[in-house]
Amino acid sequence: MVRDLLAAEVERLEATYNAGRPFPLVEGRLPSGPGPEGAARGAQLRARNRKAQQTEQSAPAEAAGDEHLA
């Protein structure tokens, strides 16, 4: 099923972007996963998201503690 869907999408892309001609064949294996730069960017993004999530989780607790003082 996946092979048929992929073949149909490749044919659509060839018609749209390559005047209906087949794309050139790719020799060898394509690399899987991100390269070193992409992996580093992903790690930075995950760290930033964790920090933001921790900040959001601590902010409501601090705000709730201040309400009883008013």
DSSP file (Angstrom, degrees, kcal/mol; ACC not computed):
  #  RESIDUE AA STRUCTURE BP1 BP2  ACC     N-H-->O    O-->H-N    N-H-->O    O-->H-N    TCO  KAPPA ALPHA  PHI   PSI    X-CA   Y-CA   Z-CA
    1    1 A M     >        0   0    0      0, 0.0     4,-2.3     0, 0.0     5,-0.2   0.000 360.0 360.0 360.0 -46.3    0.0    0.0    0.0
    2    2 A V  H  >  +     0   0    0      1,-0.2     4,-2.8     2,-0.2     5,-0.2   0.903 360.0  53.4 -63.8 -41.2    2.8    2.5    0.9
    3    3 A R  H  > S+     0   0    0      1,-0.2     4,-2.5     2,-0.2    -1,-0.2   0.912 109.9  47.9 -60.5 -42.8    4.7    1.7   -2.2
    4    4 A D  H  > S+     0   0    0      2,-0.2     4,-2.3     1,-0.2    -1,-0.2   0.906 112.8  48.1 -65.3 -41.8    1.6    2.4   -4.4
    5    5 A L  H  X S+     0   0    0     -4,-2.3     4,-2.1     2,-0.2    -2,-0.2   0.912 113.1  47.9 -64.7 -41.9    1.0    5.7   -2.5
    6    6 A L  H  X S+     0   0    0     -4,-2.8     4,-2.6     2,-0.2    -2,-0.2   0.911 110.7  51.0 -65.9 -42.3    4.6    6.7   -2.9
    7    7 A A  H  X S+     0   0    0     -4,-2.5     4,-2.3    -5,-0.2    -2,-0.2   0.911 110.4  49.7 -61.6 -42.6    4.7    5.9   -6.6
    8    8 A A  H  X S+     0   0    0     -4,-2.3     4,-2.0     1,-0.2    -1,-0.2   0.898 111.8  48.3 -63.6 -40.2    1.5    7.9   -7.2
    9    9 A E  H  X S+     0   0    0     -4,-2.1     4,-2.6     2,-0.2    -2,-0.2   0.899 110.3  51.2 -68.2 -40.2    3.0   10.9   -5.3
   10   10 A V  H  X S+     0   0    0     -4,-2.6     4,-2.7     1,-0.2    -2,-0.2   0.919 110.0  50.3 -62.4 -43.1    6.3   10.7   -7.2
   11   11 A E  H  X S+     0   0    0     -4,-2.3     4,-2.2     2,-0.2    -1,-0.2   0.900 110.7  49.6 -61.5 -40.3    4.3   10.6  -10.5
   12   12 A R  H  X S+     0   0    0     -4,-2.0     4,-2.2     2,-0.2    -2,-0.2   0.922 112.4  47.1 -63.7 -44.1    2.4   13.7   -9.4
   13   13 A L  H  X S+     0   0    0     -4,-2.6     4,-3.3     2,-0.2     5,-0.4   0.884 110.5  52.3 -66.2 -38.8    5.6   15.5   -8.5
   14   14 A E  H  X S+     0   0    0     -4,-2.7     6,-2.3     1,-0.2     4,-2.0   0.913 111.5  47.1 -62.1 -41.9    7.2   14.6  -11.8
   15   15 A A  H  < S+     0   0    0     -4,-2.2     4,-0.3     5,-0.2    -2,-0.2   0.890 119.0  41.0 -66.2 -38.4    4.2   15.9  -13.7
   16   16 A T  H  < S+     0   0    0     -4,-2.2    -2,-0.2    -5,-0.2    -1,-0.2   0.908 132.2  18.0 -76.4 -44.1    4.2   19.1  -11.6
   17   17 A Y  H  < S+     0   0    0     -4,-3.3    -3,-0.2    -5,-0.2    -2,-0.2   0.515 128.0  41.1-112.6  -7.2    7.9   19.9  -11.3
   18   18 A N  S >< S-     0   0    0     -4,-2.0     3,-2.4    -5,-0.4    -3,-0.1   0.018 104.9-104.9-135.7  29.8    9.7   17.9  -14.1
   19   19 A A  T 3  S-     0   0    0     -4,-0.3    -4,-0.2     1,-0.3    -3,-0.1   0.797  78.4 -60.8  52.2  33.2    7.4   18.2  -17.2
   20   20 A G  T 3  S+     0   0    0     -6,-2.3    -1,-0.3     1,-0.3    -5,-0.2   0.396 105.8 129.5  79.3  -4.3    6.2   14.6  -16.6
   21   21 A R    <   -     0   0    0     -3,-2.4    -1,-0.3    -7,-0.4    -3,-0.0  -0.549  67.5 -98.8 -81.8 148.8    9.7   13.1  -17.0
   22   22 A P        -     0   0    0      0, 0.0    -1,-0.1     0, 0.0     3,-0.1  -0.348  38.9-111.1 -63.3 145.5   11.0   10.7  -14.4
   23   23 A F        -     0   0    0      1,-0.1     3,-0.1   -13,-0.1    -9,-0.0  -0.412  45.6 -89.2 -67.4 153.4   13.3   12.2  -11.8
   24   24 A P        -     0   0    0      0, 0.0    -1,-0.1     0, 0.0     2,-0.1  -0.360  48.2-103.9 -64.7 147.2   16.9   11.0  -12.1
   25   25 A L        -     0   0    0     -3,-0.1     2,-0.6     1,-0.1     0, 0.0  -0.384  27.2-133.9 -69.3 149.0   17.8    7.9  -10.1
   26   26 A V        -     0   0    0      2,-0.1     2,-0.2    -2,-0.1     4,-0.1  -0.931  17.7-144.7-106.2 122.3   19.7    8.2   -6.9
   27   27 A E        +     0   0    0     -2,-0.6     2,-0.0     2,-0.1     0, 0.0  -0.596  59.7   3.6 -85.2 146.9   22.6    5.8   -6.5
   28   28 A G  S    S-     0   0    0     -2,-0.2     2,-0.3     2,-0.0    -2,-0.1  -0.278 102.4 -40.0  80.7-165.0   23.4    4.4   -3.1
   29   29 A R        -     0   0    0     -2,-0.0    -2,-0.1     3,-0.0     3,-0.0  -0.761  49.2-127.4-102.1 144.8   21.7    4.9    0.2
   30   30 A L        -     0   0    0     -2,-0.3     2,-0.1    -4,-0.1    -2,-0.0  -0.707  36.2-105.8 -85.0 141.6   20.2    8.1    1.5
   31   31 A P        -     0   0    0      0, 0.0     2,-0.4     0, 0.0    -1,-0.1  -0.401  31.9-138.4 -67.4 143.1   21.3    9.1    4.9
   32   32 A S        +     0   0    0     -2,-0.1    -3,-0.0     2,-0.1     0, 0.0  -0.794  61.4   9.2-101.3 146.8   18.7    8.6    7.7
   33   33 A G  S    S-     0   0    0     -2,-0.4     2,-0.1     5,-0.0     5,-0.1  -0.019 100.5 -45.2  77.8 174.2   18.2   11.1   10.4
   34   34 A P        -     0   0    0      0, 0.0    -2,-0.1     0, 0.0     0, 0.0  -0.342  56.0-114.3 -76.4 158.3   19.6   14.6   10.7
   35   35 A G     >  -     0   0    0     -4,-0.1     4,-2.6    -2,-0.1     5,-0.2  -0.206  46.1 -85.1 -76.2 179.7   23.2   15.6   10.1
   36   36 A P  H  > S+     0   0    0      0, 0.0     4,-2.1     0, 0.0     5,-0.1   0.886 130.3  48.8 -58.1 -40.8   25.4   16.8   12.9
   37   37 A E  H  > S+     0   0    0      1,-0.2     4,-2.4     2,-0.2     5,-0.2   0.917 112.6  47.9 -66.8 -41.6   24.1   20.4   12.6
   38   38 A G  H  > S+     0   0    0      1,-0.2     4,-2.5     2,-0.2    -1,-0.2   0.886 110.3  51.9 -65.7 -38.5   20.5   19.3   12.5
   39   39 A A  H  X S+     0   0    0     -4,-2.6     4,-2.2     2,-0.2    -1,-0.2   0.902 110.2  49.0 -63.9 -40.6   21.0   17.1   15.6
   40   40 A A  H  X S+     0   0    0     -4,-2.1     4,-2.3    -5,-0.2    -2,-0.2   0.918 111.4  48.9 -65.3 -43.4   22.5   20.0   17.5
   41   41 A R  H  X S+     0   0    0     -4,-2.4     4,-2.5     1,-0.2    -2,-0.2   0.910 111.1  50.9 -61.8 -41.3   19.7   22.4   16.5
   42   42 A G  H  X S+     0   0    0     -4,-2.5     4,-2.6     2,-0.2    -2,-0.2   0.904 109.5  49.9 -62.5 -41.8   17.2   19.7   17.6
   43   43 A A  H  X S+     0   0    0     -4,-2.2     4,-2.3     2,-0.2    -1,-0.2   0.905 111.4  49.0 -63.5 -41.5   18.9   19.3   21.0
   44   44 A Q  H  X S+     0   0    0     -4,-2.3     4,-2.4     2,-0.2    -2,-0.2   0.910 112.0  48.9 -63.9 -41.8   18.9   23.1   21.5
   45   45 A L  H  X S+     0   0    0     -4,-2.5     4,-2.5     2,-0.2    -2,-0.2   0.917 111.2  49.1 -65.1 -43.6   15.2   23.3   20.6
   46   46 A R  H  X S+     0   0    0     -4,-2.6     4,-2.5     2,-0.2    -1,-0.2   0.908 111.8  49.4 -62.9 -40.8   14.3   20.4   22.9
   47   47 A A  H  X S+     0   0    0     -4,-2.3     4,-2.3     2,-0.2    -2,-0.2   0.913 111.7  48.8 -63.5 -42.6   16.2   22.1   25.8
   48   48 A R  H  X S+     0   0    0     -4,-2.4     4,-2.3     1,-0.2    -2,-0.2   0.906 112.0  48.8 -63.8 -41.4   14.5   25.4   25.2
   49   49 A N  H  X S+     0   0    0     -4,-2.5     4,-2.4     2,-0.2    -2,-0.2   0.893 110.7  50.6 -66.2 -39.4   11.1   23.7   25.1
   50   50 A R  H  X S+     0   0    0     -4,-2.5     4,-2.4     2,-0.2    -2,-0.2   0.922 111.3  48.7 -62.8 -42.5   11.8   21.8   28.4
   51   51 A K  H  X S+     0   0    0     -4,-2.3     4,-2.2     1,-0.2    -2,-0.2   0.915 112.3  48.1 -63.8 -42.9   12.9   25.1   30.0
   52   52 A A  H  X S+     0   0    0     -4,-2.3     4,-2.4     1,-0.2    -1,-0.2   0.897 111.8  50.2 -64.2 -39.9    9.8   26.9   28.8
   53   53 A Q  H  X S+     0   0    0     -4,-2.4     4,-2.1     2,-0.2    -2,-0.2   0.901 110.3  49.4 -66.2 -40.2    7.6   24.0   30.0
   54   54 A Q  H  X S+     0   0    0     -4,-2.4     4,-1.8     2,-0.2    -1,-0.2   0.890 111.0  50.4 -65.0 -38.6    9.2   24.0   33.5
   55   55 A T  H  X S+     0   0    0     -4,-2.2     4,-2.0     1,-0.2    -2,-0.2   0.913 110.6  49.2 -64.9 -43.0    8.7   27.8   33.7
   56   56 A E  H  < S+     0   0    0     -4,-2.4    -2,-0.2     1,-0.2    -1,-0.2   0.878 110.8  50.6 -63.9 -37.6    5.0   27.5   32.8
   57   57 A Q  H  X S+     0   0    0     -4,-2.1     4,-0.7     1,-0.2    -1,-0.2   0.844 113.5  44.0 -70.8 -33.0    4.5   24.7   35.4
   58   58 A S  H  X S+     0   0    0     -4,-1.8     4,-1.9    -5,-0.2    -1,-0.2   0.793 103.6  65.9 -82.6 -27.5    6.1   26.7   38.2
   59   59 A A  H  X S+     0   0    0     -4,-2.0     4,-2.5     1,-0.2     5,-0.2   0.925 100.0  48.1 -63.1 -47.4    4.4   30.0   37.3
   60   60 A P  H  > S+     0   0    0      0, 0.0     4,-2.4     0, 0.0    -1,-0.2   0.876 110.8  52.7 -62.7 -34.6    0.8   28.9   38.2
   61   61 A A  H  X S+     0   0    0     -4,-0.7     4,-1.7     2,-0.2    -2,-0.2   0.902 111.1  46.4 -66.6 -40.2    2.0   27.4   41.5
   62   62 A E  H  X S+     0   0    0     -4,-1.9     4,-1.4     2,-0.2    -1,-0.2   0.914 113.0  49.4 -66.5 -42.4    3.6   30.7   42.4
   63   63 A A  H  X S+     0   0    0     -4,-2.5     4,-1.1     1,-0.2    -2,-0.2   0.888 109.4  51.8 -64.8 -39.4    0.5   32.7   41.4
   64   64 A A  H  X S+     0   0    0     -4,-2.4     4,-0.7     1,-0.2     3,-0.3   0.866 107.2  53.5 -65.8 -36.0   -1.8   30.4   43.4
   65   65 A G  H  < S+     0   0    0     -4,-1.7     4,-0.3     1,-0.2    -1,-0.2   0.817 106.6  52.7 -68.4 -30.0    0.4   30.9   46.5
   66   66 A D  H >X S+     0   0    0     -4,-1.4     3,-1.0    -3,-0.2     4,-0.6   0.757  95.2  70.3 -76.2 -24.9    0.1   34.7   46.2
   67   67 A E  H >< S+     0   0    0     -4,-1.1     3,-1.0    -3,-0.3    -1,-0.2   0.864  93.4  54.0 -63.9 -37.3   -3.7   34.6   46.0
   68   68 A H  T 3< S+     0   0    0     -4,-0.7    -1,-0.3     1,-0.2    -2,-0.2   0.682 101.9  60.8 -73.9 -14.0   -4.2   33.7   49.6
   69   69 A L  T <4        0   0    0     -3,-1.0    -1,-0.2    -4,-0.3    -2,-0.2   0.676 360.0 360.0 -82.5 -16.8   -2.0   36.6   50.7
   70   70 A A    <<        0   0    0     -3,-1.0    -1,-0.2    -4,-0.6    -2,-0.1   0.469 360.0 360.0 -77.3 360.0   -4.4   39.2   49.2
